[in-house]
Amino acid sequence: MGTDPDAENGLELQRGGLLAGVERSGLLHEESFGVAGGQSSSMRSRVLDRTHSQNLVPDATRSLLQSREDHQEFVAWQEGGGEDQEQAESNGEAVSAPSGAKKYDQATIFGIDKRPFFPTVLIVSLLWSMCMTWLQSWVIADLFGGAFRCNTFFLVVYILTIGAALNTSLSNPGLMSEEQFRKWQDGQTSIPMRAHKHWLYRRPVQRFHQYCRWVTNCVGLRNHRSYMIMLLGFVTTAVADTIVDLILVPVHFVSGTWTAEFLCLLHLCYSIYFAWYSAPLLRQHTAFIMRNELTQEWKRDDYYVVVGPTGEKIAVTDLDAEDYNRLFDEFEYDSSRNPFDKGWVDNCISFWTRSRDDPDEWGEF
């Protein structure tokens, strides 16, 4: 997250409760306060004319992540809220290790740091769901005479998913080399493009995408692909388990035991929730890959505009706070502002095939 002093001081823009979650999370970064000198008030008025009656309050009954506001609030939560206490980036200044107070001064559960709770719950729930494959296979074999293919499919997908989650959590996300870091501290070189100094590490993370509380690690140059495999595995297992359980629960209800029926029903509820939770995430991050955009850049609105009534494009970073809030869900991606966007085909090929282990690779792609 950004280091806007106003946001850190808890500044909330009062707009009748609209976007209160976004304001509290500090997502209105420093550039959004005030208007660039070249923008006229008449232009701002024309922009506001398009949305004077718009209501951005989300409906509590709608599905997850339908609007940009939903995505912003969810990213803020996924990144840990208060866990994103970052040190300010500087142009070649020495950066000391993050202070213990910022890193560990978090809400606890019975006095225990809550952060390891998230990856623990994730891995344990995946293992439990994988064990439920045994019950599913028993029911399938009882009904149809065999379950070898079903068992093989689920076993392979679960192993790949859990392996990708562990790799994302435990691997080096793409830290600057010590030599490169020392040169940056001494002012001999600038920080690589798309790199970011995060509170979790002493050295900046190259091609920094985001921090994820579910793996308690940054997602960057070295583990971005495993993060995407993890998300794909989440959605695949959740959807497949939902389909299988929807078939097994009613069919097995007549002839099965109450214990097996209860476990199947419980697993069905878990799978439906997991699919509802993870599918929008996969969709969002797939869109990032197709645009060659990082979550960090998306949060800063680097490549986003609003379209005026006559078709003119106004950079989001040129809006003042009031206009920013009113037009929040009308921001449009402008590929001409993203120098890394080479078209969705080339972006996808580059993401999945470009080597990331070369020491000379700085993630500037």
C-alpha positions, 0 to 999 in steps of 0.5 A: 500500500502507499505511504500517503501521510494523510491516509496514515493519519486516518483521514477520511473523506466524508461523502455520506458514507460512500466508499468508507472502506476505501477511505479507511484503507488509505487507497486514496493515494497522495496524487489523488489529493488536488488536481494537476495544474493543467486541468481546468475546473470546467473539465472536472464539471463535465466529468461530474455531470456524467455521474451526478446521480450515481450511487456507488454503495455496493449491494450486500447481496451481490456476488464477490468483486463486481466493481472496482470498489469491491476489488480495491477493498478486497485487495486491501484486506488480502494484503493484510490491512495494517500489515502493509506498513511500508517504509517510504521509497527513496531515490537511492537513499539507504533503507534500514530494516523495517521496525519491529513495531510496525511488523508485529504490532498487529491484532492477535488471537489469544495473544498469538500473532494472527498472521500465520493463521491464514496460511495454516487455515489455507493448507489445512483446508486443502488437505481436508478437502483432498482427504474428502476425495476418499469419501467421494471415490467410495460413493462413486465406486458404490454407485458406478463401479469405479473411481480411478479416473476421478481419484487420479484427477483430484490427486494430481490437481491437489498436489499441484495446488498445494505445491504451488501454495507452498512455493509461493509462500516459502520462495524468494519473491525476487529480491534485488541482489546484495550487490545491486542493493548496495549500489542503490543505497550508495546512489550509484544506480536507481531502483529497477522499474517495477521494483518496490520496497516492502516492509517484509524484506530489507531489499526491494522486490523486483517486479513487485505484484502484491503482498498476500496474507494467505501465503504471508509473502510478497508476490514478485518476479520469482513466484508470480507464476506459482501464485497464478498456478495456485489460484487456478488450482483453487478454482479447479478443485472448488468447481470440480468438487462442487459438481461432484458433490451436487451429484453425490449428495442427493443420489447418496441420500437414500442409500448412504449413511448419515455420517457420509451424507453430512460430510458430503454436504459439509464439503459441498458448502465448503467447495461452493464458498471456495469457488465463490471466493477464488474465482473472482481473484483468478479472473482479476489476476488473469486480466492483469497478466493479459494487460501486463499490469501489476497489482501495485500499478493498478492500486496507484491508477498508473494506467487509468483514465475517465472519459469525459462527455466529449470523449476526452481522456482524463488521467485518474491521477489528475482528479481531486479527491471528490472527483476520484470518489465519484468516478471510482467505478468508472475508471478505464484502462488505457493501454497507451499509458502502459509501456509494458503492454504489448498486447494480450498474446505477447503478454501471456507468452512473456509471462509464462515463458520468460526466464526469471532465474537469470541474476541479470533479470531485473523484472523490467518487462 
